[in-house]
Amino acid sequence: MKLPPAPATLRIFRILAVAEAISWAALIVGMFFKWVVQSSELGVQIAGPIHGALFIGYGVTALALWRIQRWPFRVALAAGFSAVLPFATIAFERWAGARGWLTPAVHGAEQEKISV
């Protein structure tokens, strides 16, 4: 299976990290109105599927980056775990970006050219 180029995947991952966190907020607001205020299930009915789709997209993109960027298992595990906690995808994206895990990787022959 051919994966998209690293820069495109990295951009998609960063967008999905923020979108997934925003969808968490929408889902939490929807759950508040459904369970606390007991006024409407509409927020959960709308935000739930959107959040689910973004959650899956984030996870699939994290798996792709694990392979493309050759992340260590602990980085991939942290990316996956961040999707489970509300708003943690943004924290992971910042953490991974600061450590260079979200920059286009240089591997193989390209790396040999740089080190020579």
C-alpha positions as CSV (number, residue, x, y, z in Angstrom):
1,M,0.0,0.0,0.0
2,K,1.4,3.4,-1.0
3,L,1.1,6.1,1.6
4,P,0.8,9.8,0.9
5,P,3.9,11.9,1.1
6,A,5.1,12.9,4.6
7,P,4.4,16.7,4.3
8,A,0.7,16.1,3.3
9,T,0.2,13.5,6.0
10,L,1.8,15.8,8.6
11,R,-0.5,18.6,7.6
12,I,-3.5,16.4,7.7
13,F,-2.4,15.1,11.1
14,R,-2.1,18.6,12.6
15,I,-5.5,19.6,11.3
16,L,-7.1,16.4,12.6
17,A,-5.5,17.0,16.0
18,V,-7.2,20.3,16.4
19,A,-10.5,19.2,14.8
20,E,-10.7,16.1,17.1
21,A,-10.2,18.3,20.1
22,I,-12.9,20.7,18.9
23,S,-15.3,17.8,18.3
24,W,-14.6,16.6,21.9
25,A,-15.8,20.1,23.1
26,A,-18.9,19.8,21.0
27,L,-19.6,16.3,22.2
28,I,-19.2,17.4,25.9
29,V,-21.6,20.3,25.4
30,G,-24.0,18.0,23.7
31,M,-23.7,15.5,26.6
32,F,-24.3,18.3,29.1
33,F,-27.5,19.3,27.5
34,K,-28.6,15.7,27.1
35,W,-27.8,14.4,30.7
36,V,-27.6,17.5,32.9
37,V,-30.1,19.9,31.5
38,Q,-32.1,17.0,30.0
39,S,-33.4,19.2,27.2
40,S,-32.2,17.7,23.9
41,E,-30.2,14.9,22.4
42,L,-29.5,16.8,19.3
43,G,-26.0,17.9,20.3
44,V,-25.0,14.3,20.9
45,Q,-26.7,13.1,17.7
46,I,-24.8,15.7,15.6
47,A,-21.4,15.9,17.5
48,G,-21.2,12.1,18.2
49,P,-20.7,10.9,14.6
50,I,-18.5,13.9,13.7
51,H,-16.3,13.2,16.6
52,G,-16.2,9.5,15.8
53,A,-15.1,10.2,12.2
54,L,-12.4,12.6,13.3
55,F,-11.3,10.1,16.0
56,I,-10.9,7.4,13.4
57,G,-9.2,9.8,10.9
58,Y,-6.7,10.9,13.6
59,G,-5.9,7.3,14.5
60,V,-5.4,6.2,10.9
61,T,-3.2,9.3,10.2
62,A,-1.2,8.6,13.4
63,L,-0.7,5.0,12.2
64,A,0.4,6.3,8.8
65,L,2.9,8.7,10.4
66,W,4.2,5.9,12.6
67,R,5.3,4.1,9.4
68,I,6.2,7.2,7.3
69,Q,8.1,9.0,10.1
70,R,9.4,5.8,11.7
71,W,8.2,6.9,15.1
72,P,9.3,4.7,18.0
73,F,6.4,2.7,19.5
74,R,6.1,4.9,22.5
75,V,5.4,8.0,20.3
76,A,2.8,6.1,18.3
77,L,1.2,4.8,21.6
78,A,1.1,8.4,23.0
79,A,-0.6,9.6,19.8
80,G,-3.2,6.9,20.1
81,F,-3.7,7.5,23.8
82,S,-4.1,11.2,23.2
83,A,-7.2,10.6,21.1
84,V,-9.0,9.0,24.0
85,L,-8.5,11.9,26.4
86,P,-10.5,15.1,25.8
87,F,-8.3,17.8,24.2
88,A,-5.1,15.7,24.5
89,T,-4.5,15.6,20.7
90,I,-3.5,19.2,20.8
91,A,-1.1,18.6,23.7
92,F,0.4,15.6,21.8
93,E,0.7,17.6,18.6
94,R,2.6,20.4,20.4
95,W,4.8,17.8,22.3
96,A,5.6,15.8,19.2
97,G,6.2,19.0,17.1
98,A,8.6,20.4,19.7
99,R,10.6,17.1,19.6
100,G,10.8,16.9,15.8
101,W,8.4,14.0,15.3
102,L,6.2,16.1,13.1
103,T,8.7,17.3,10.6
104,P,9.4,15.5,7.3
105,A,11.8,12.7,8.1
106,V,15.0,12.1,6.2
107,H,15.8,8.4,5.7
108,G,18.0,6.1,3.7
109,A,20.0,7.6,0.8
110,E,18.9,11.1,1.6
111,Q,20.4,10.8,5.1
112,E,23.7,9.5,3.8
113,K,24.0,12.5,1.5
114,I,23.4,14.8,4.5
115,S,25.9,13.1,6.8
116,V,28.7,13.1,4.2
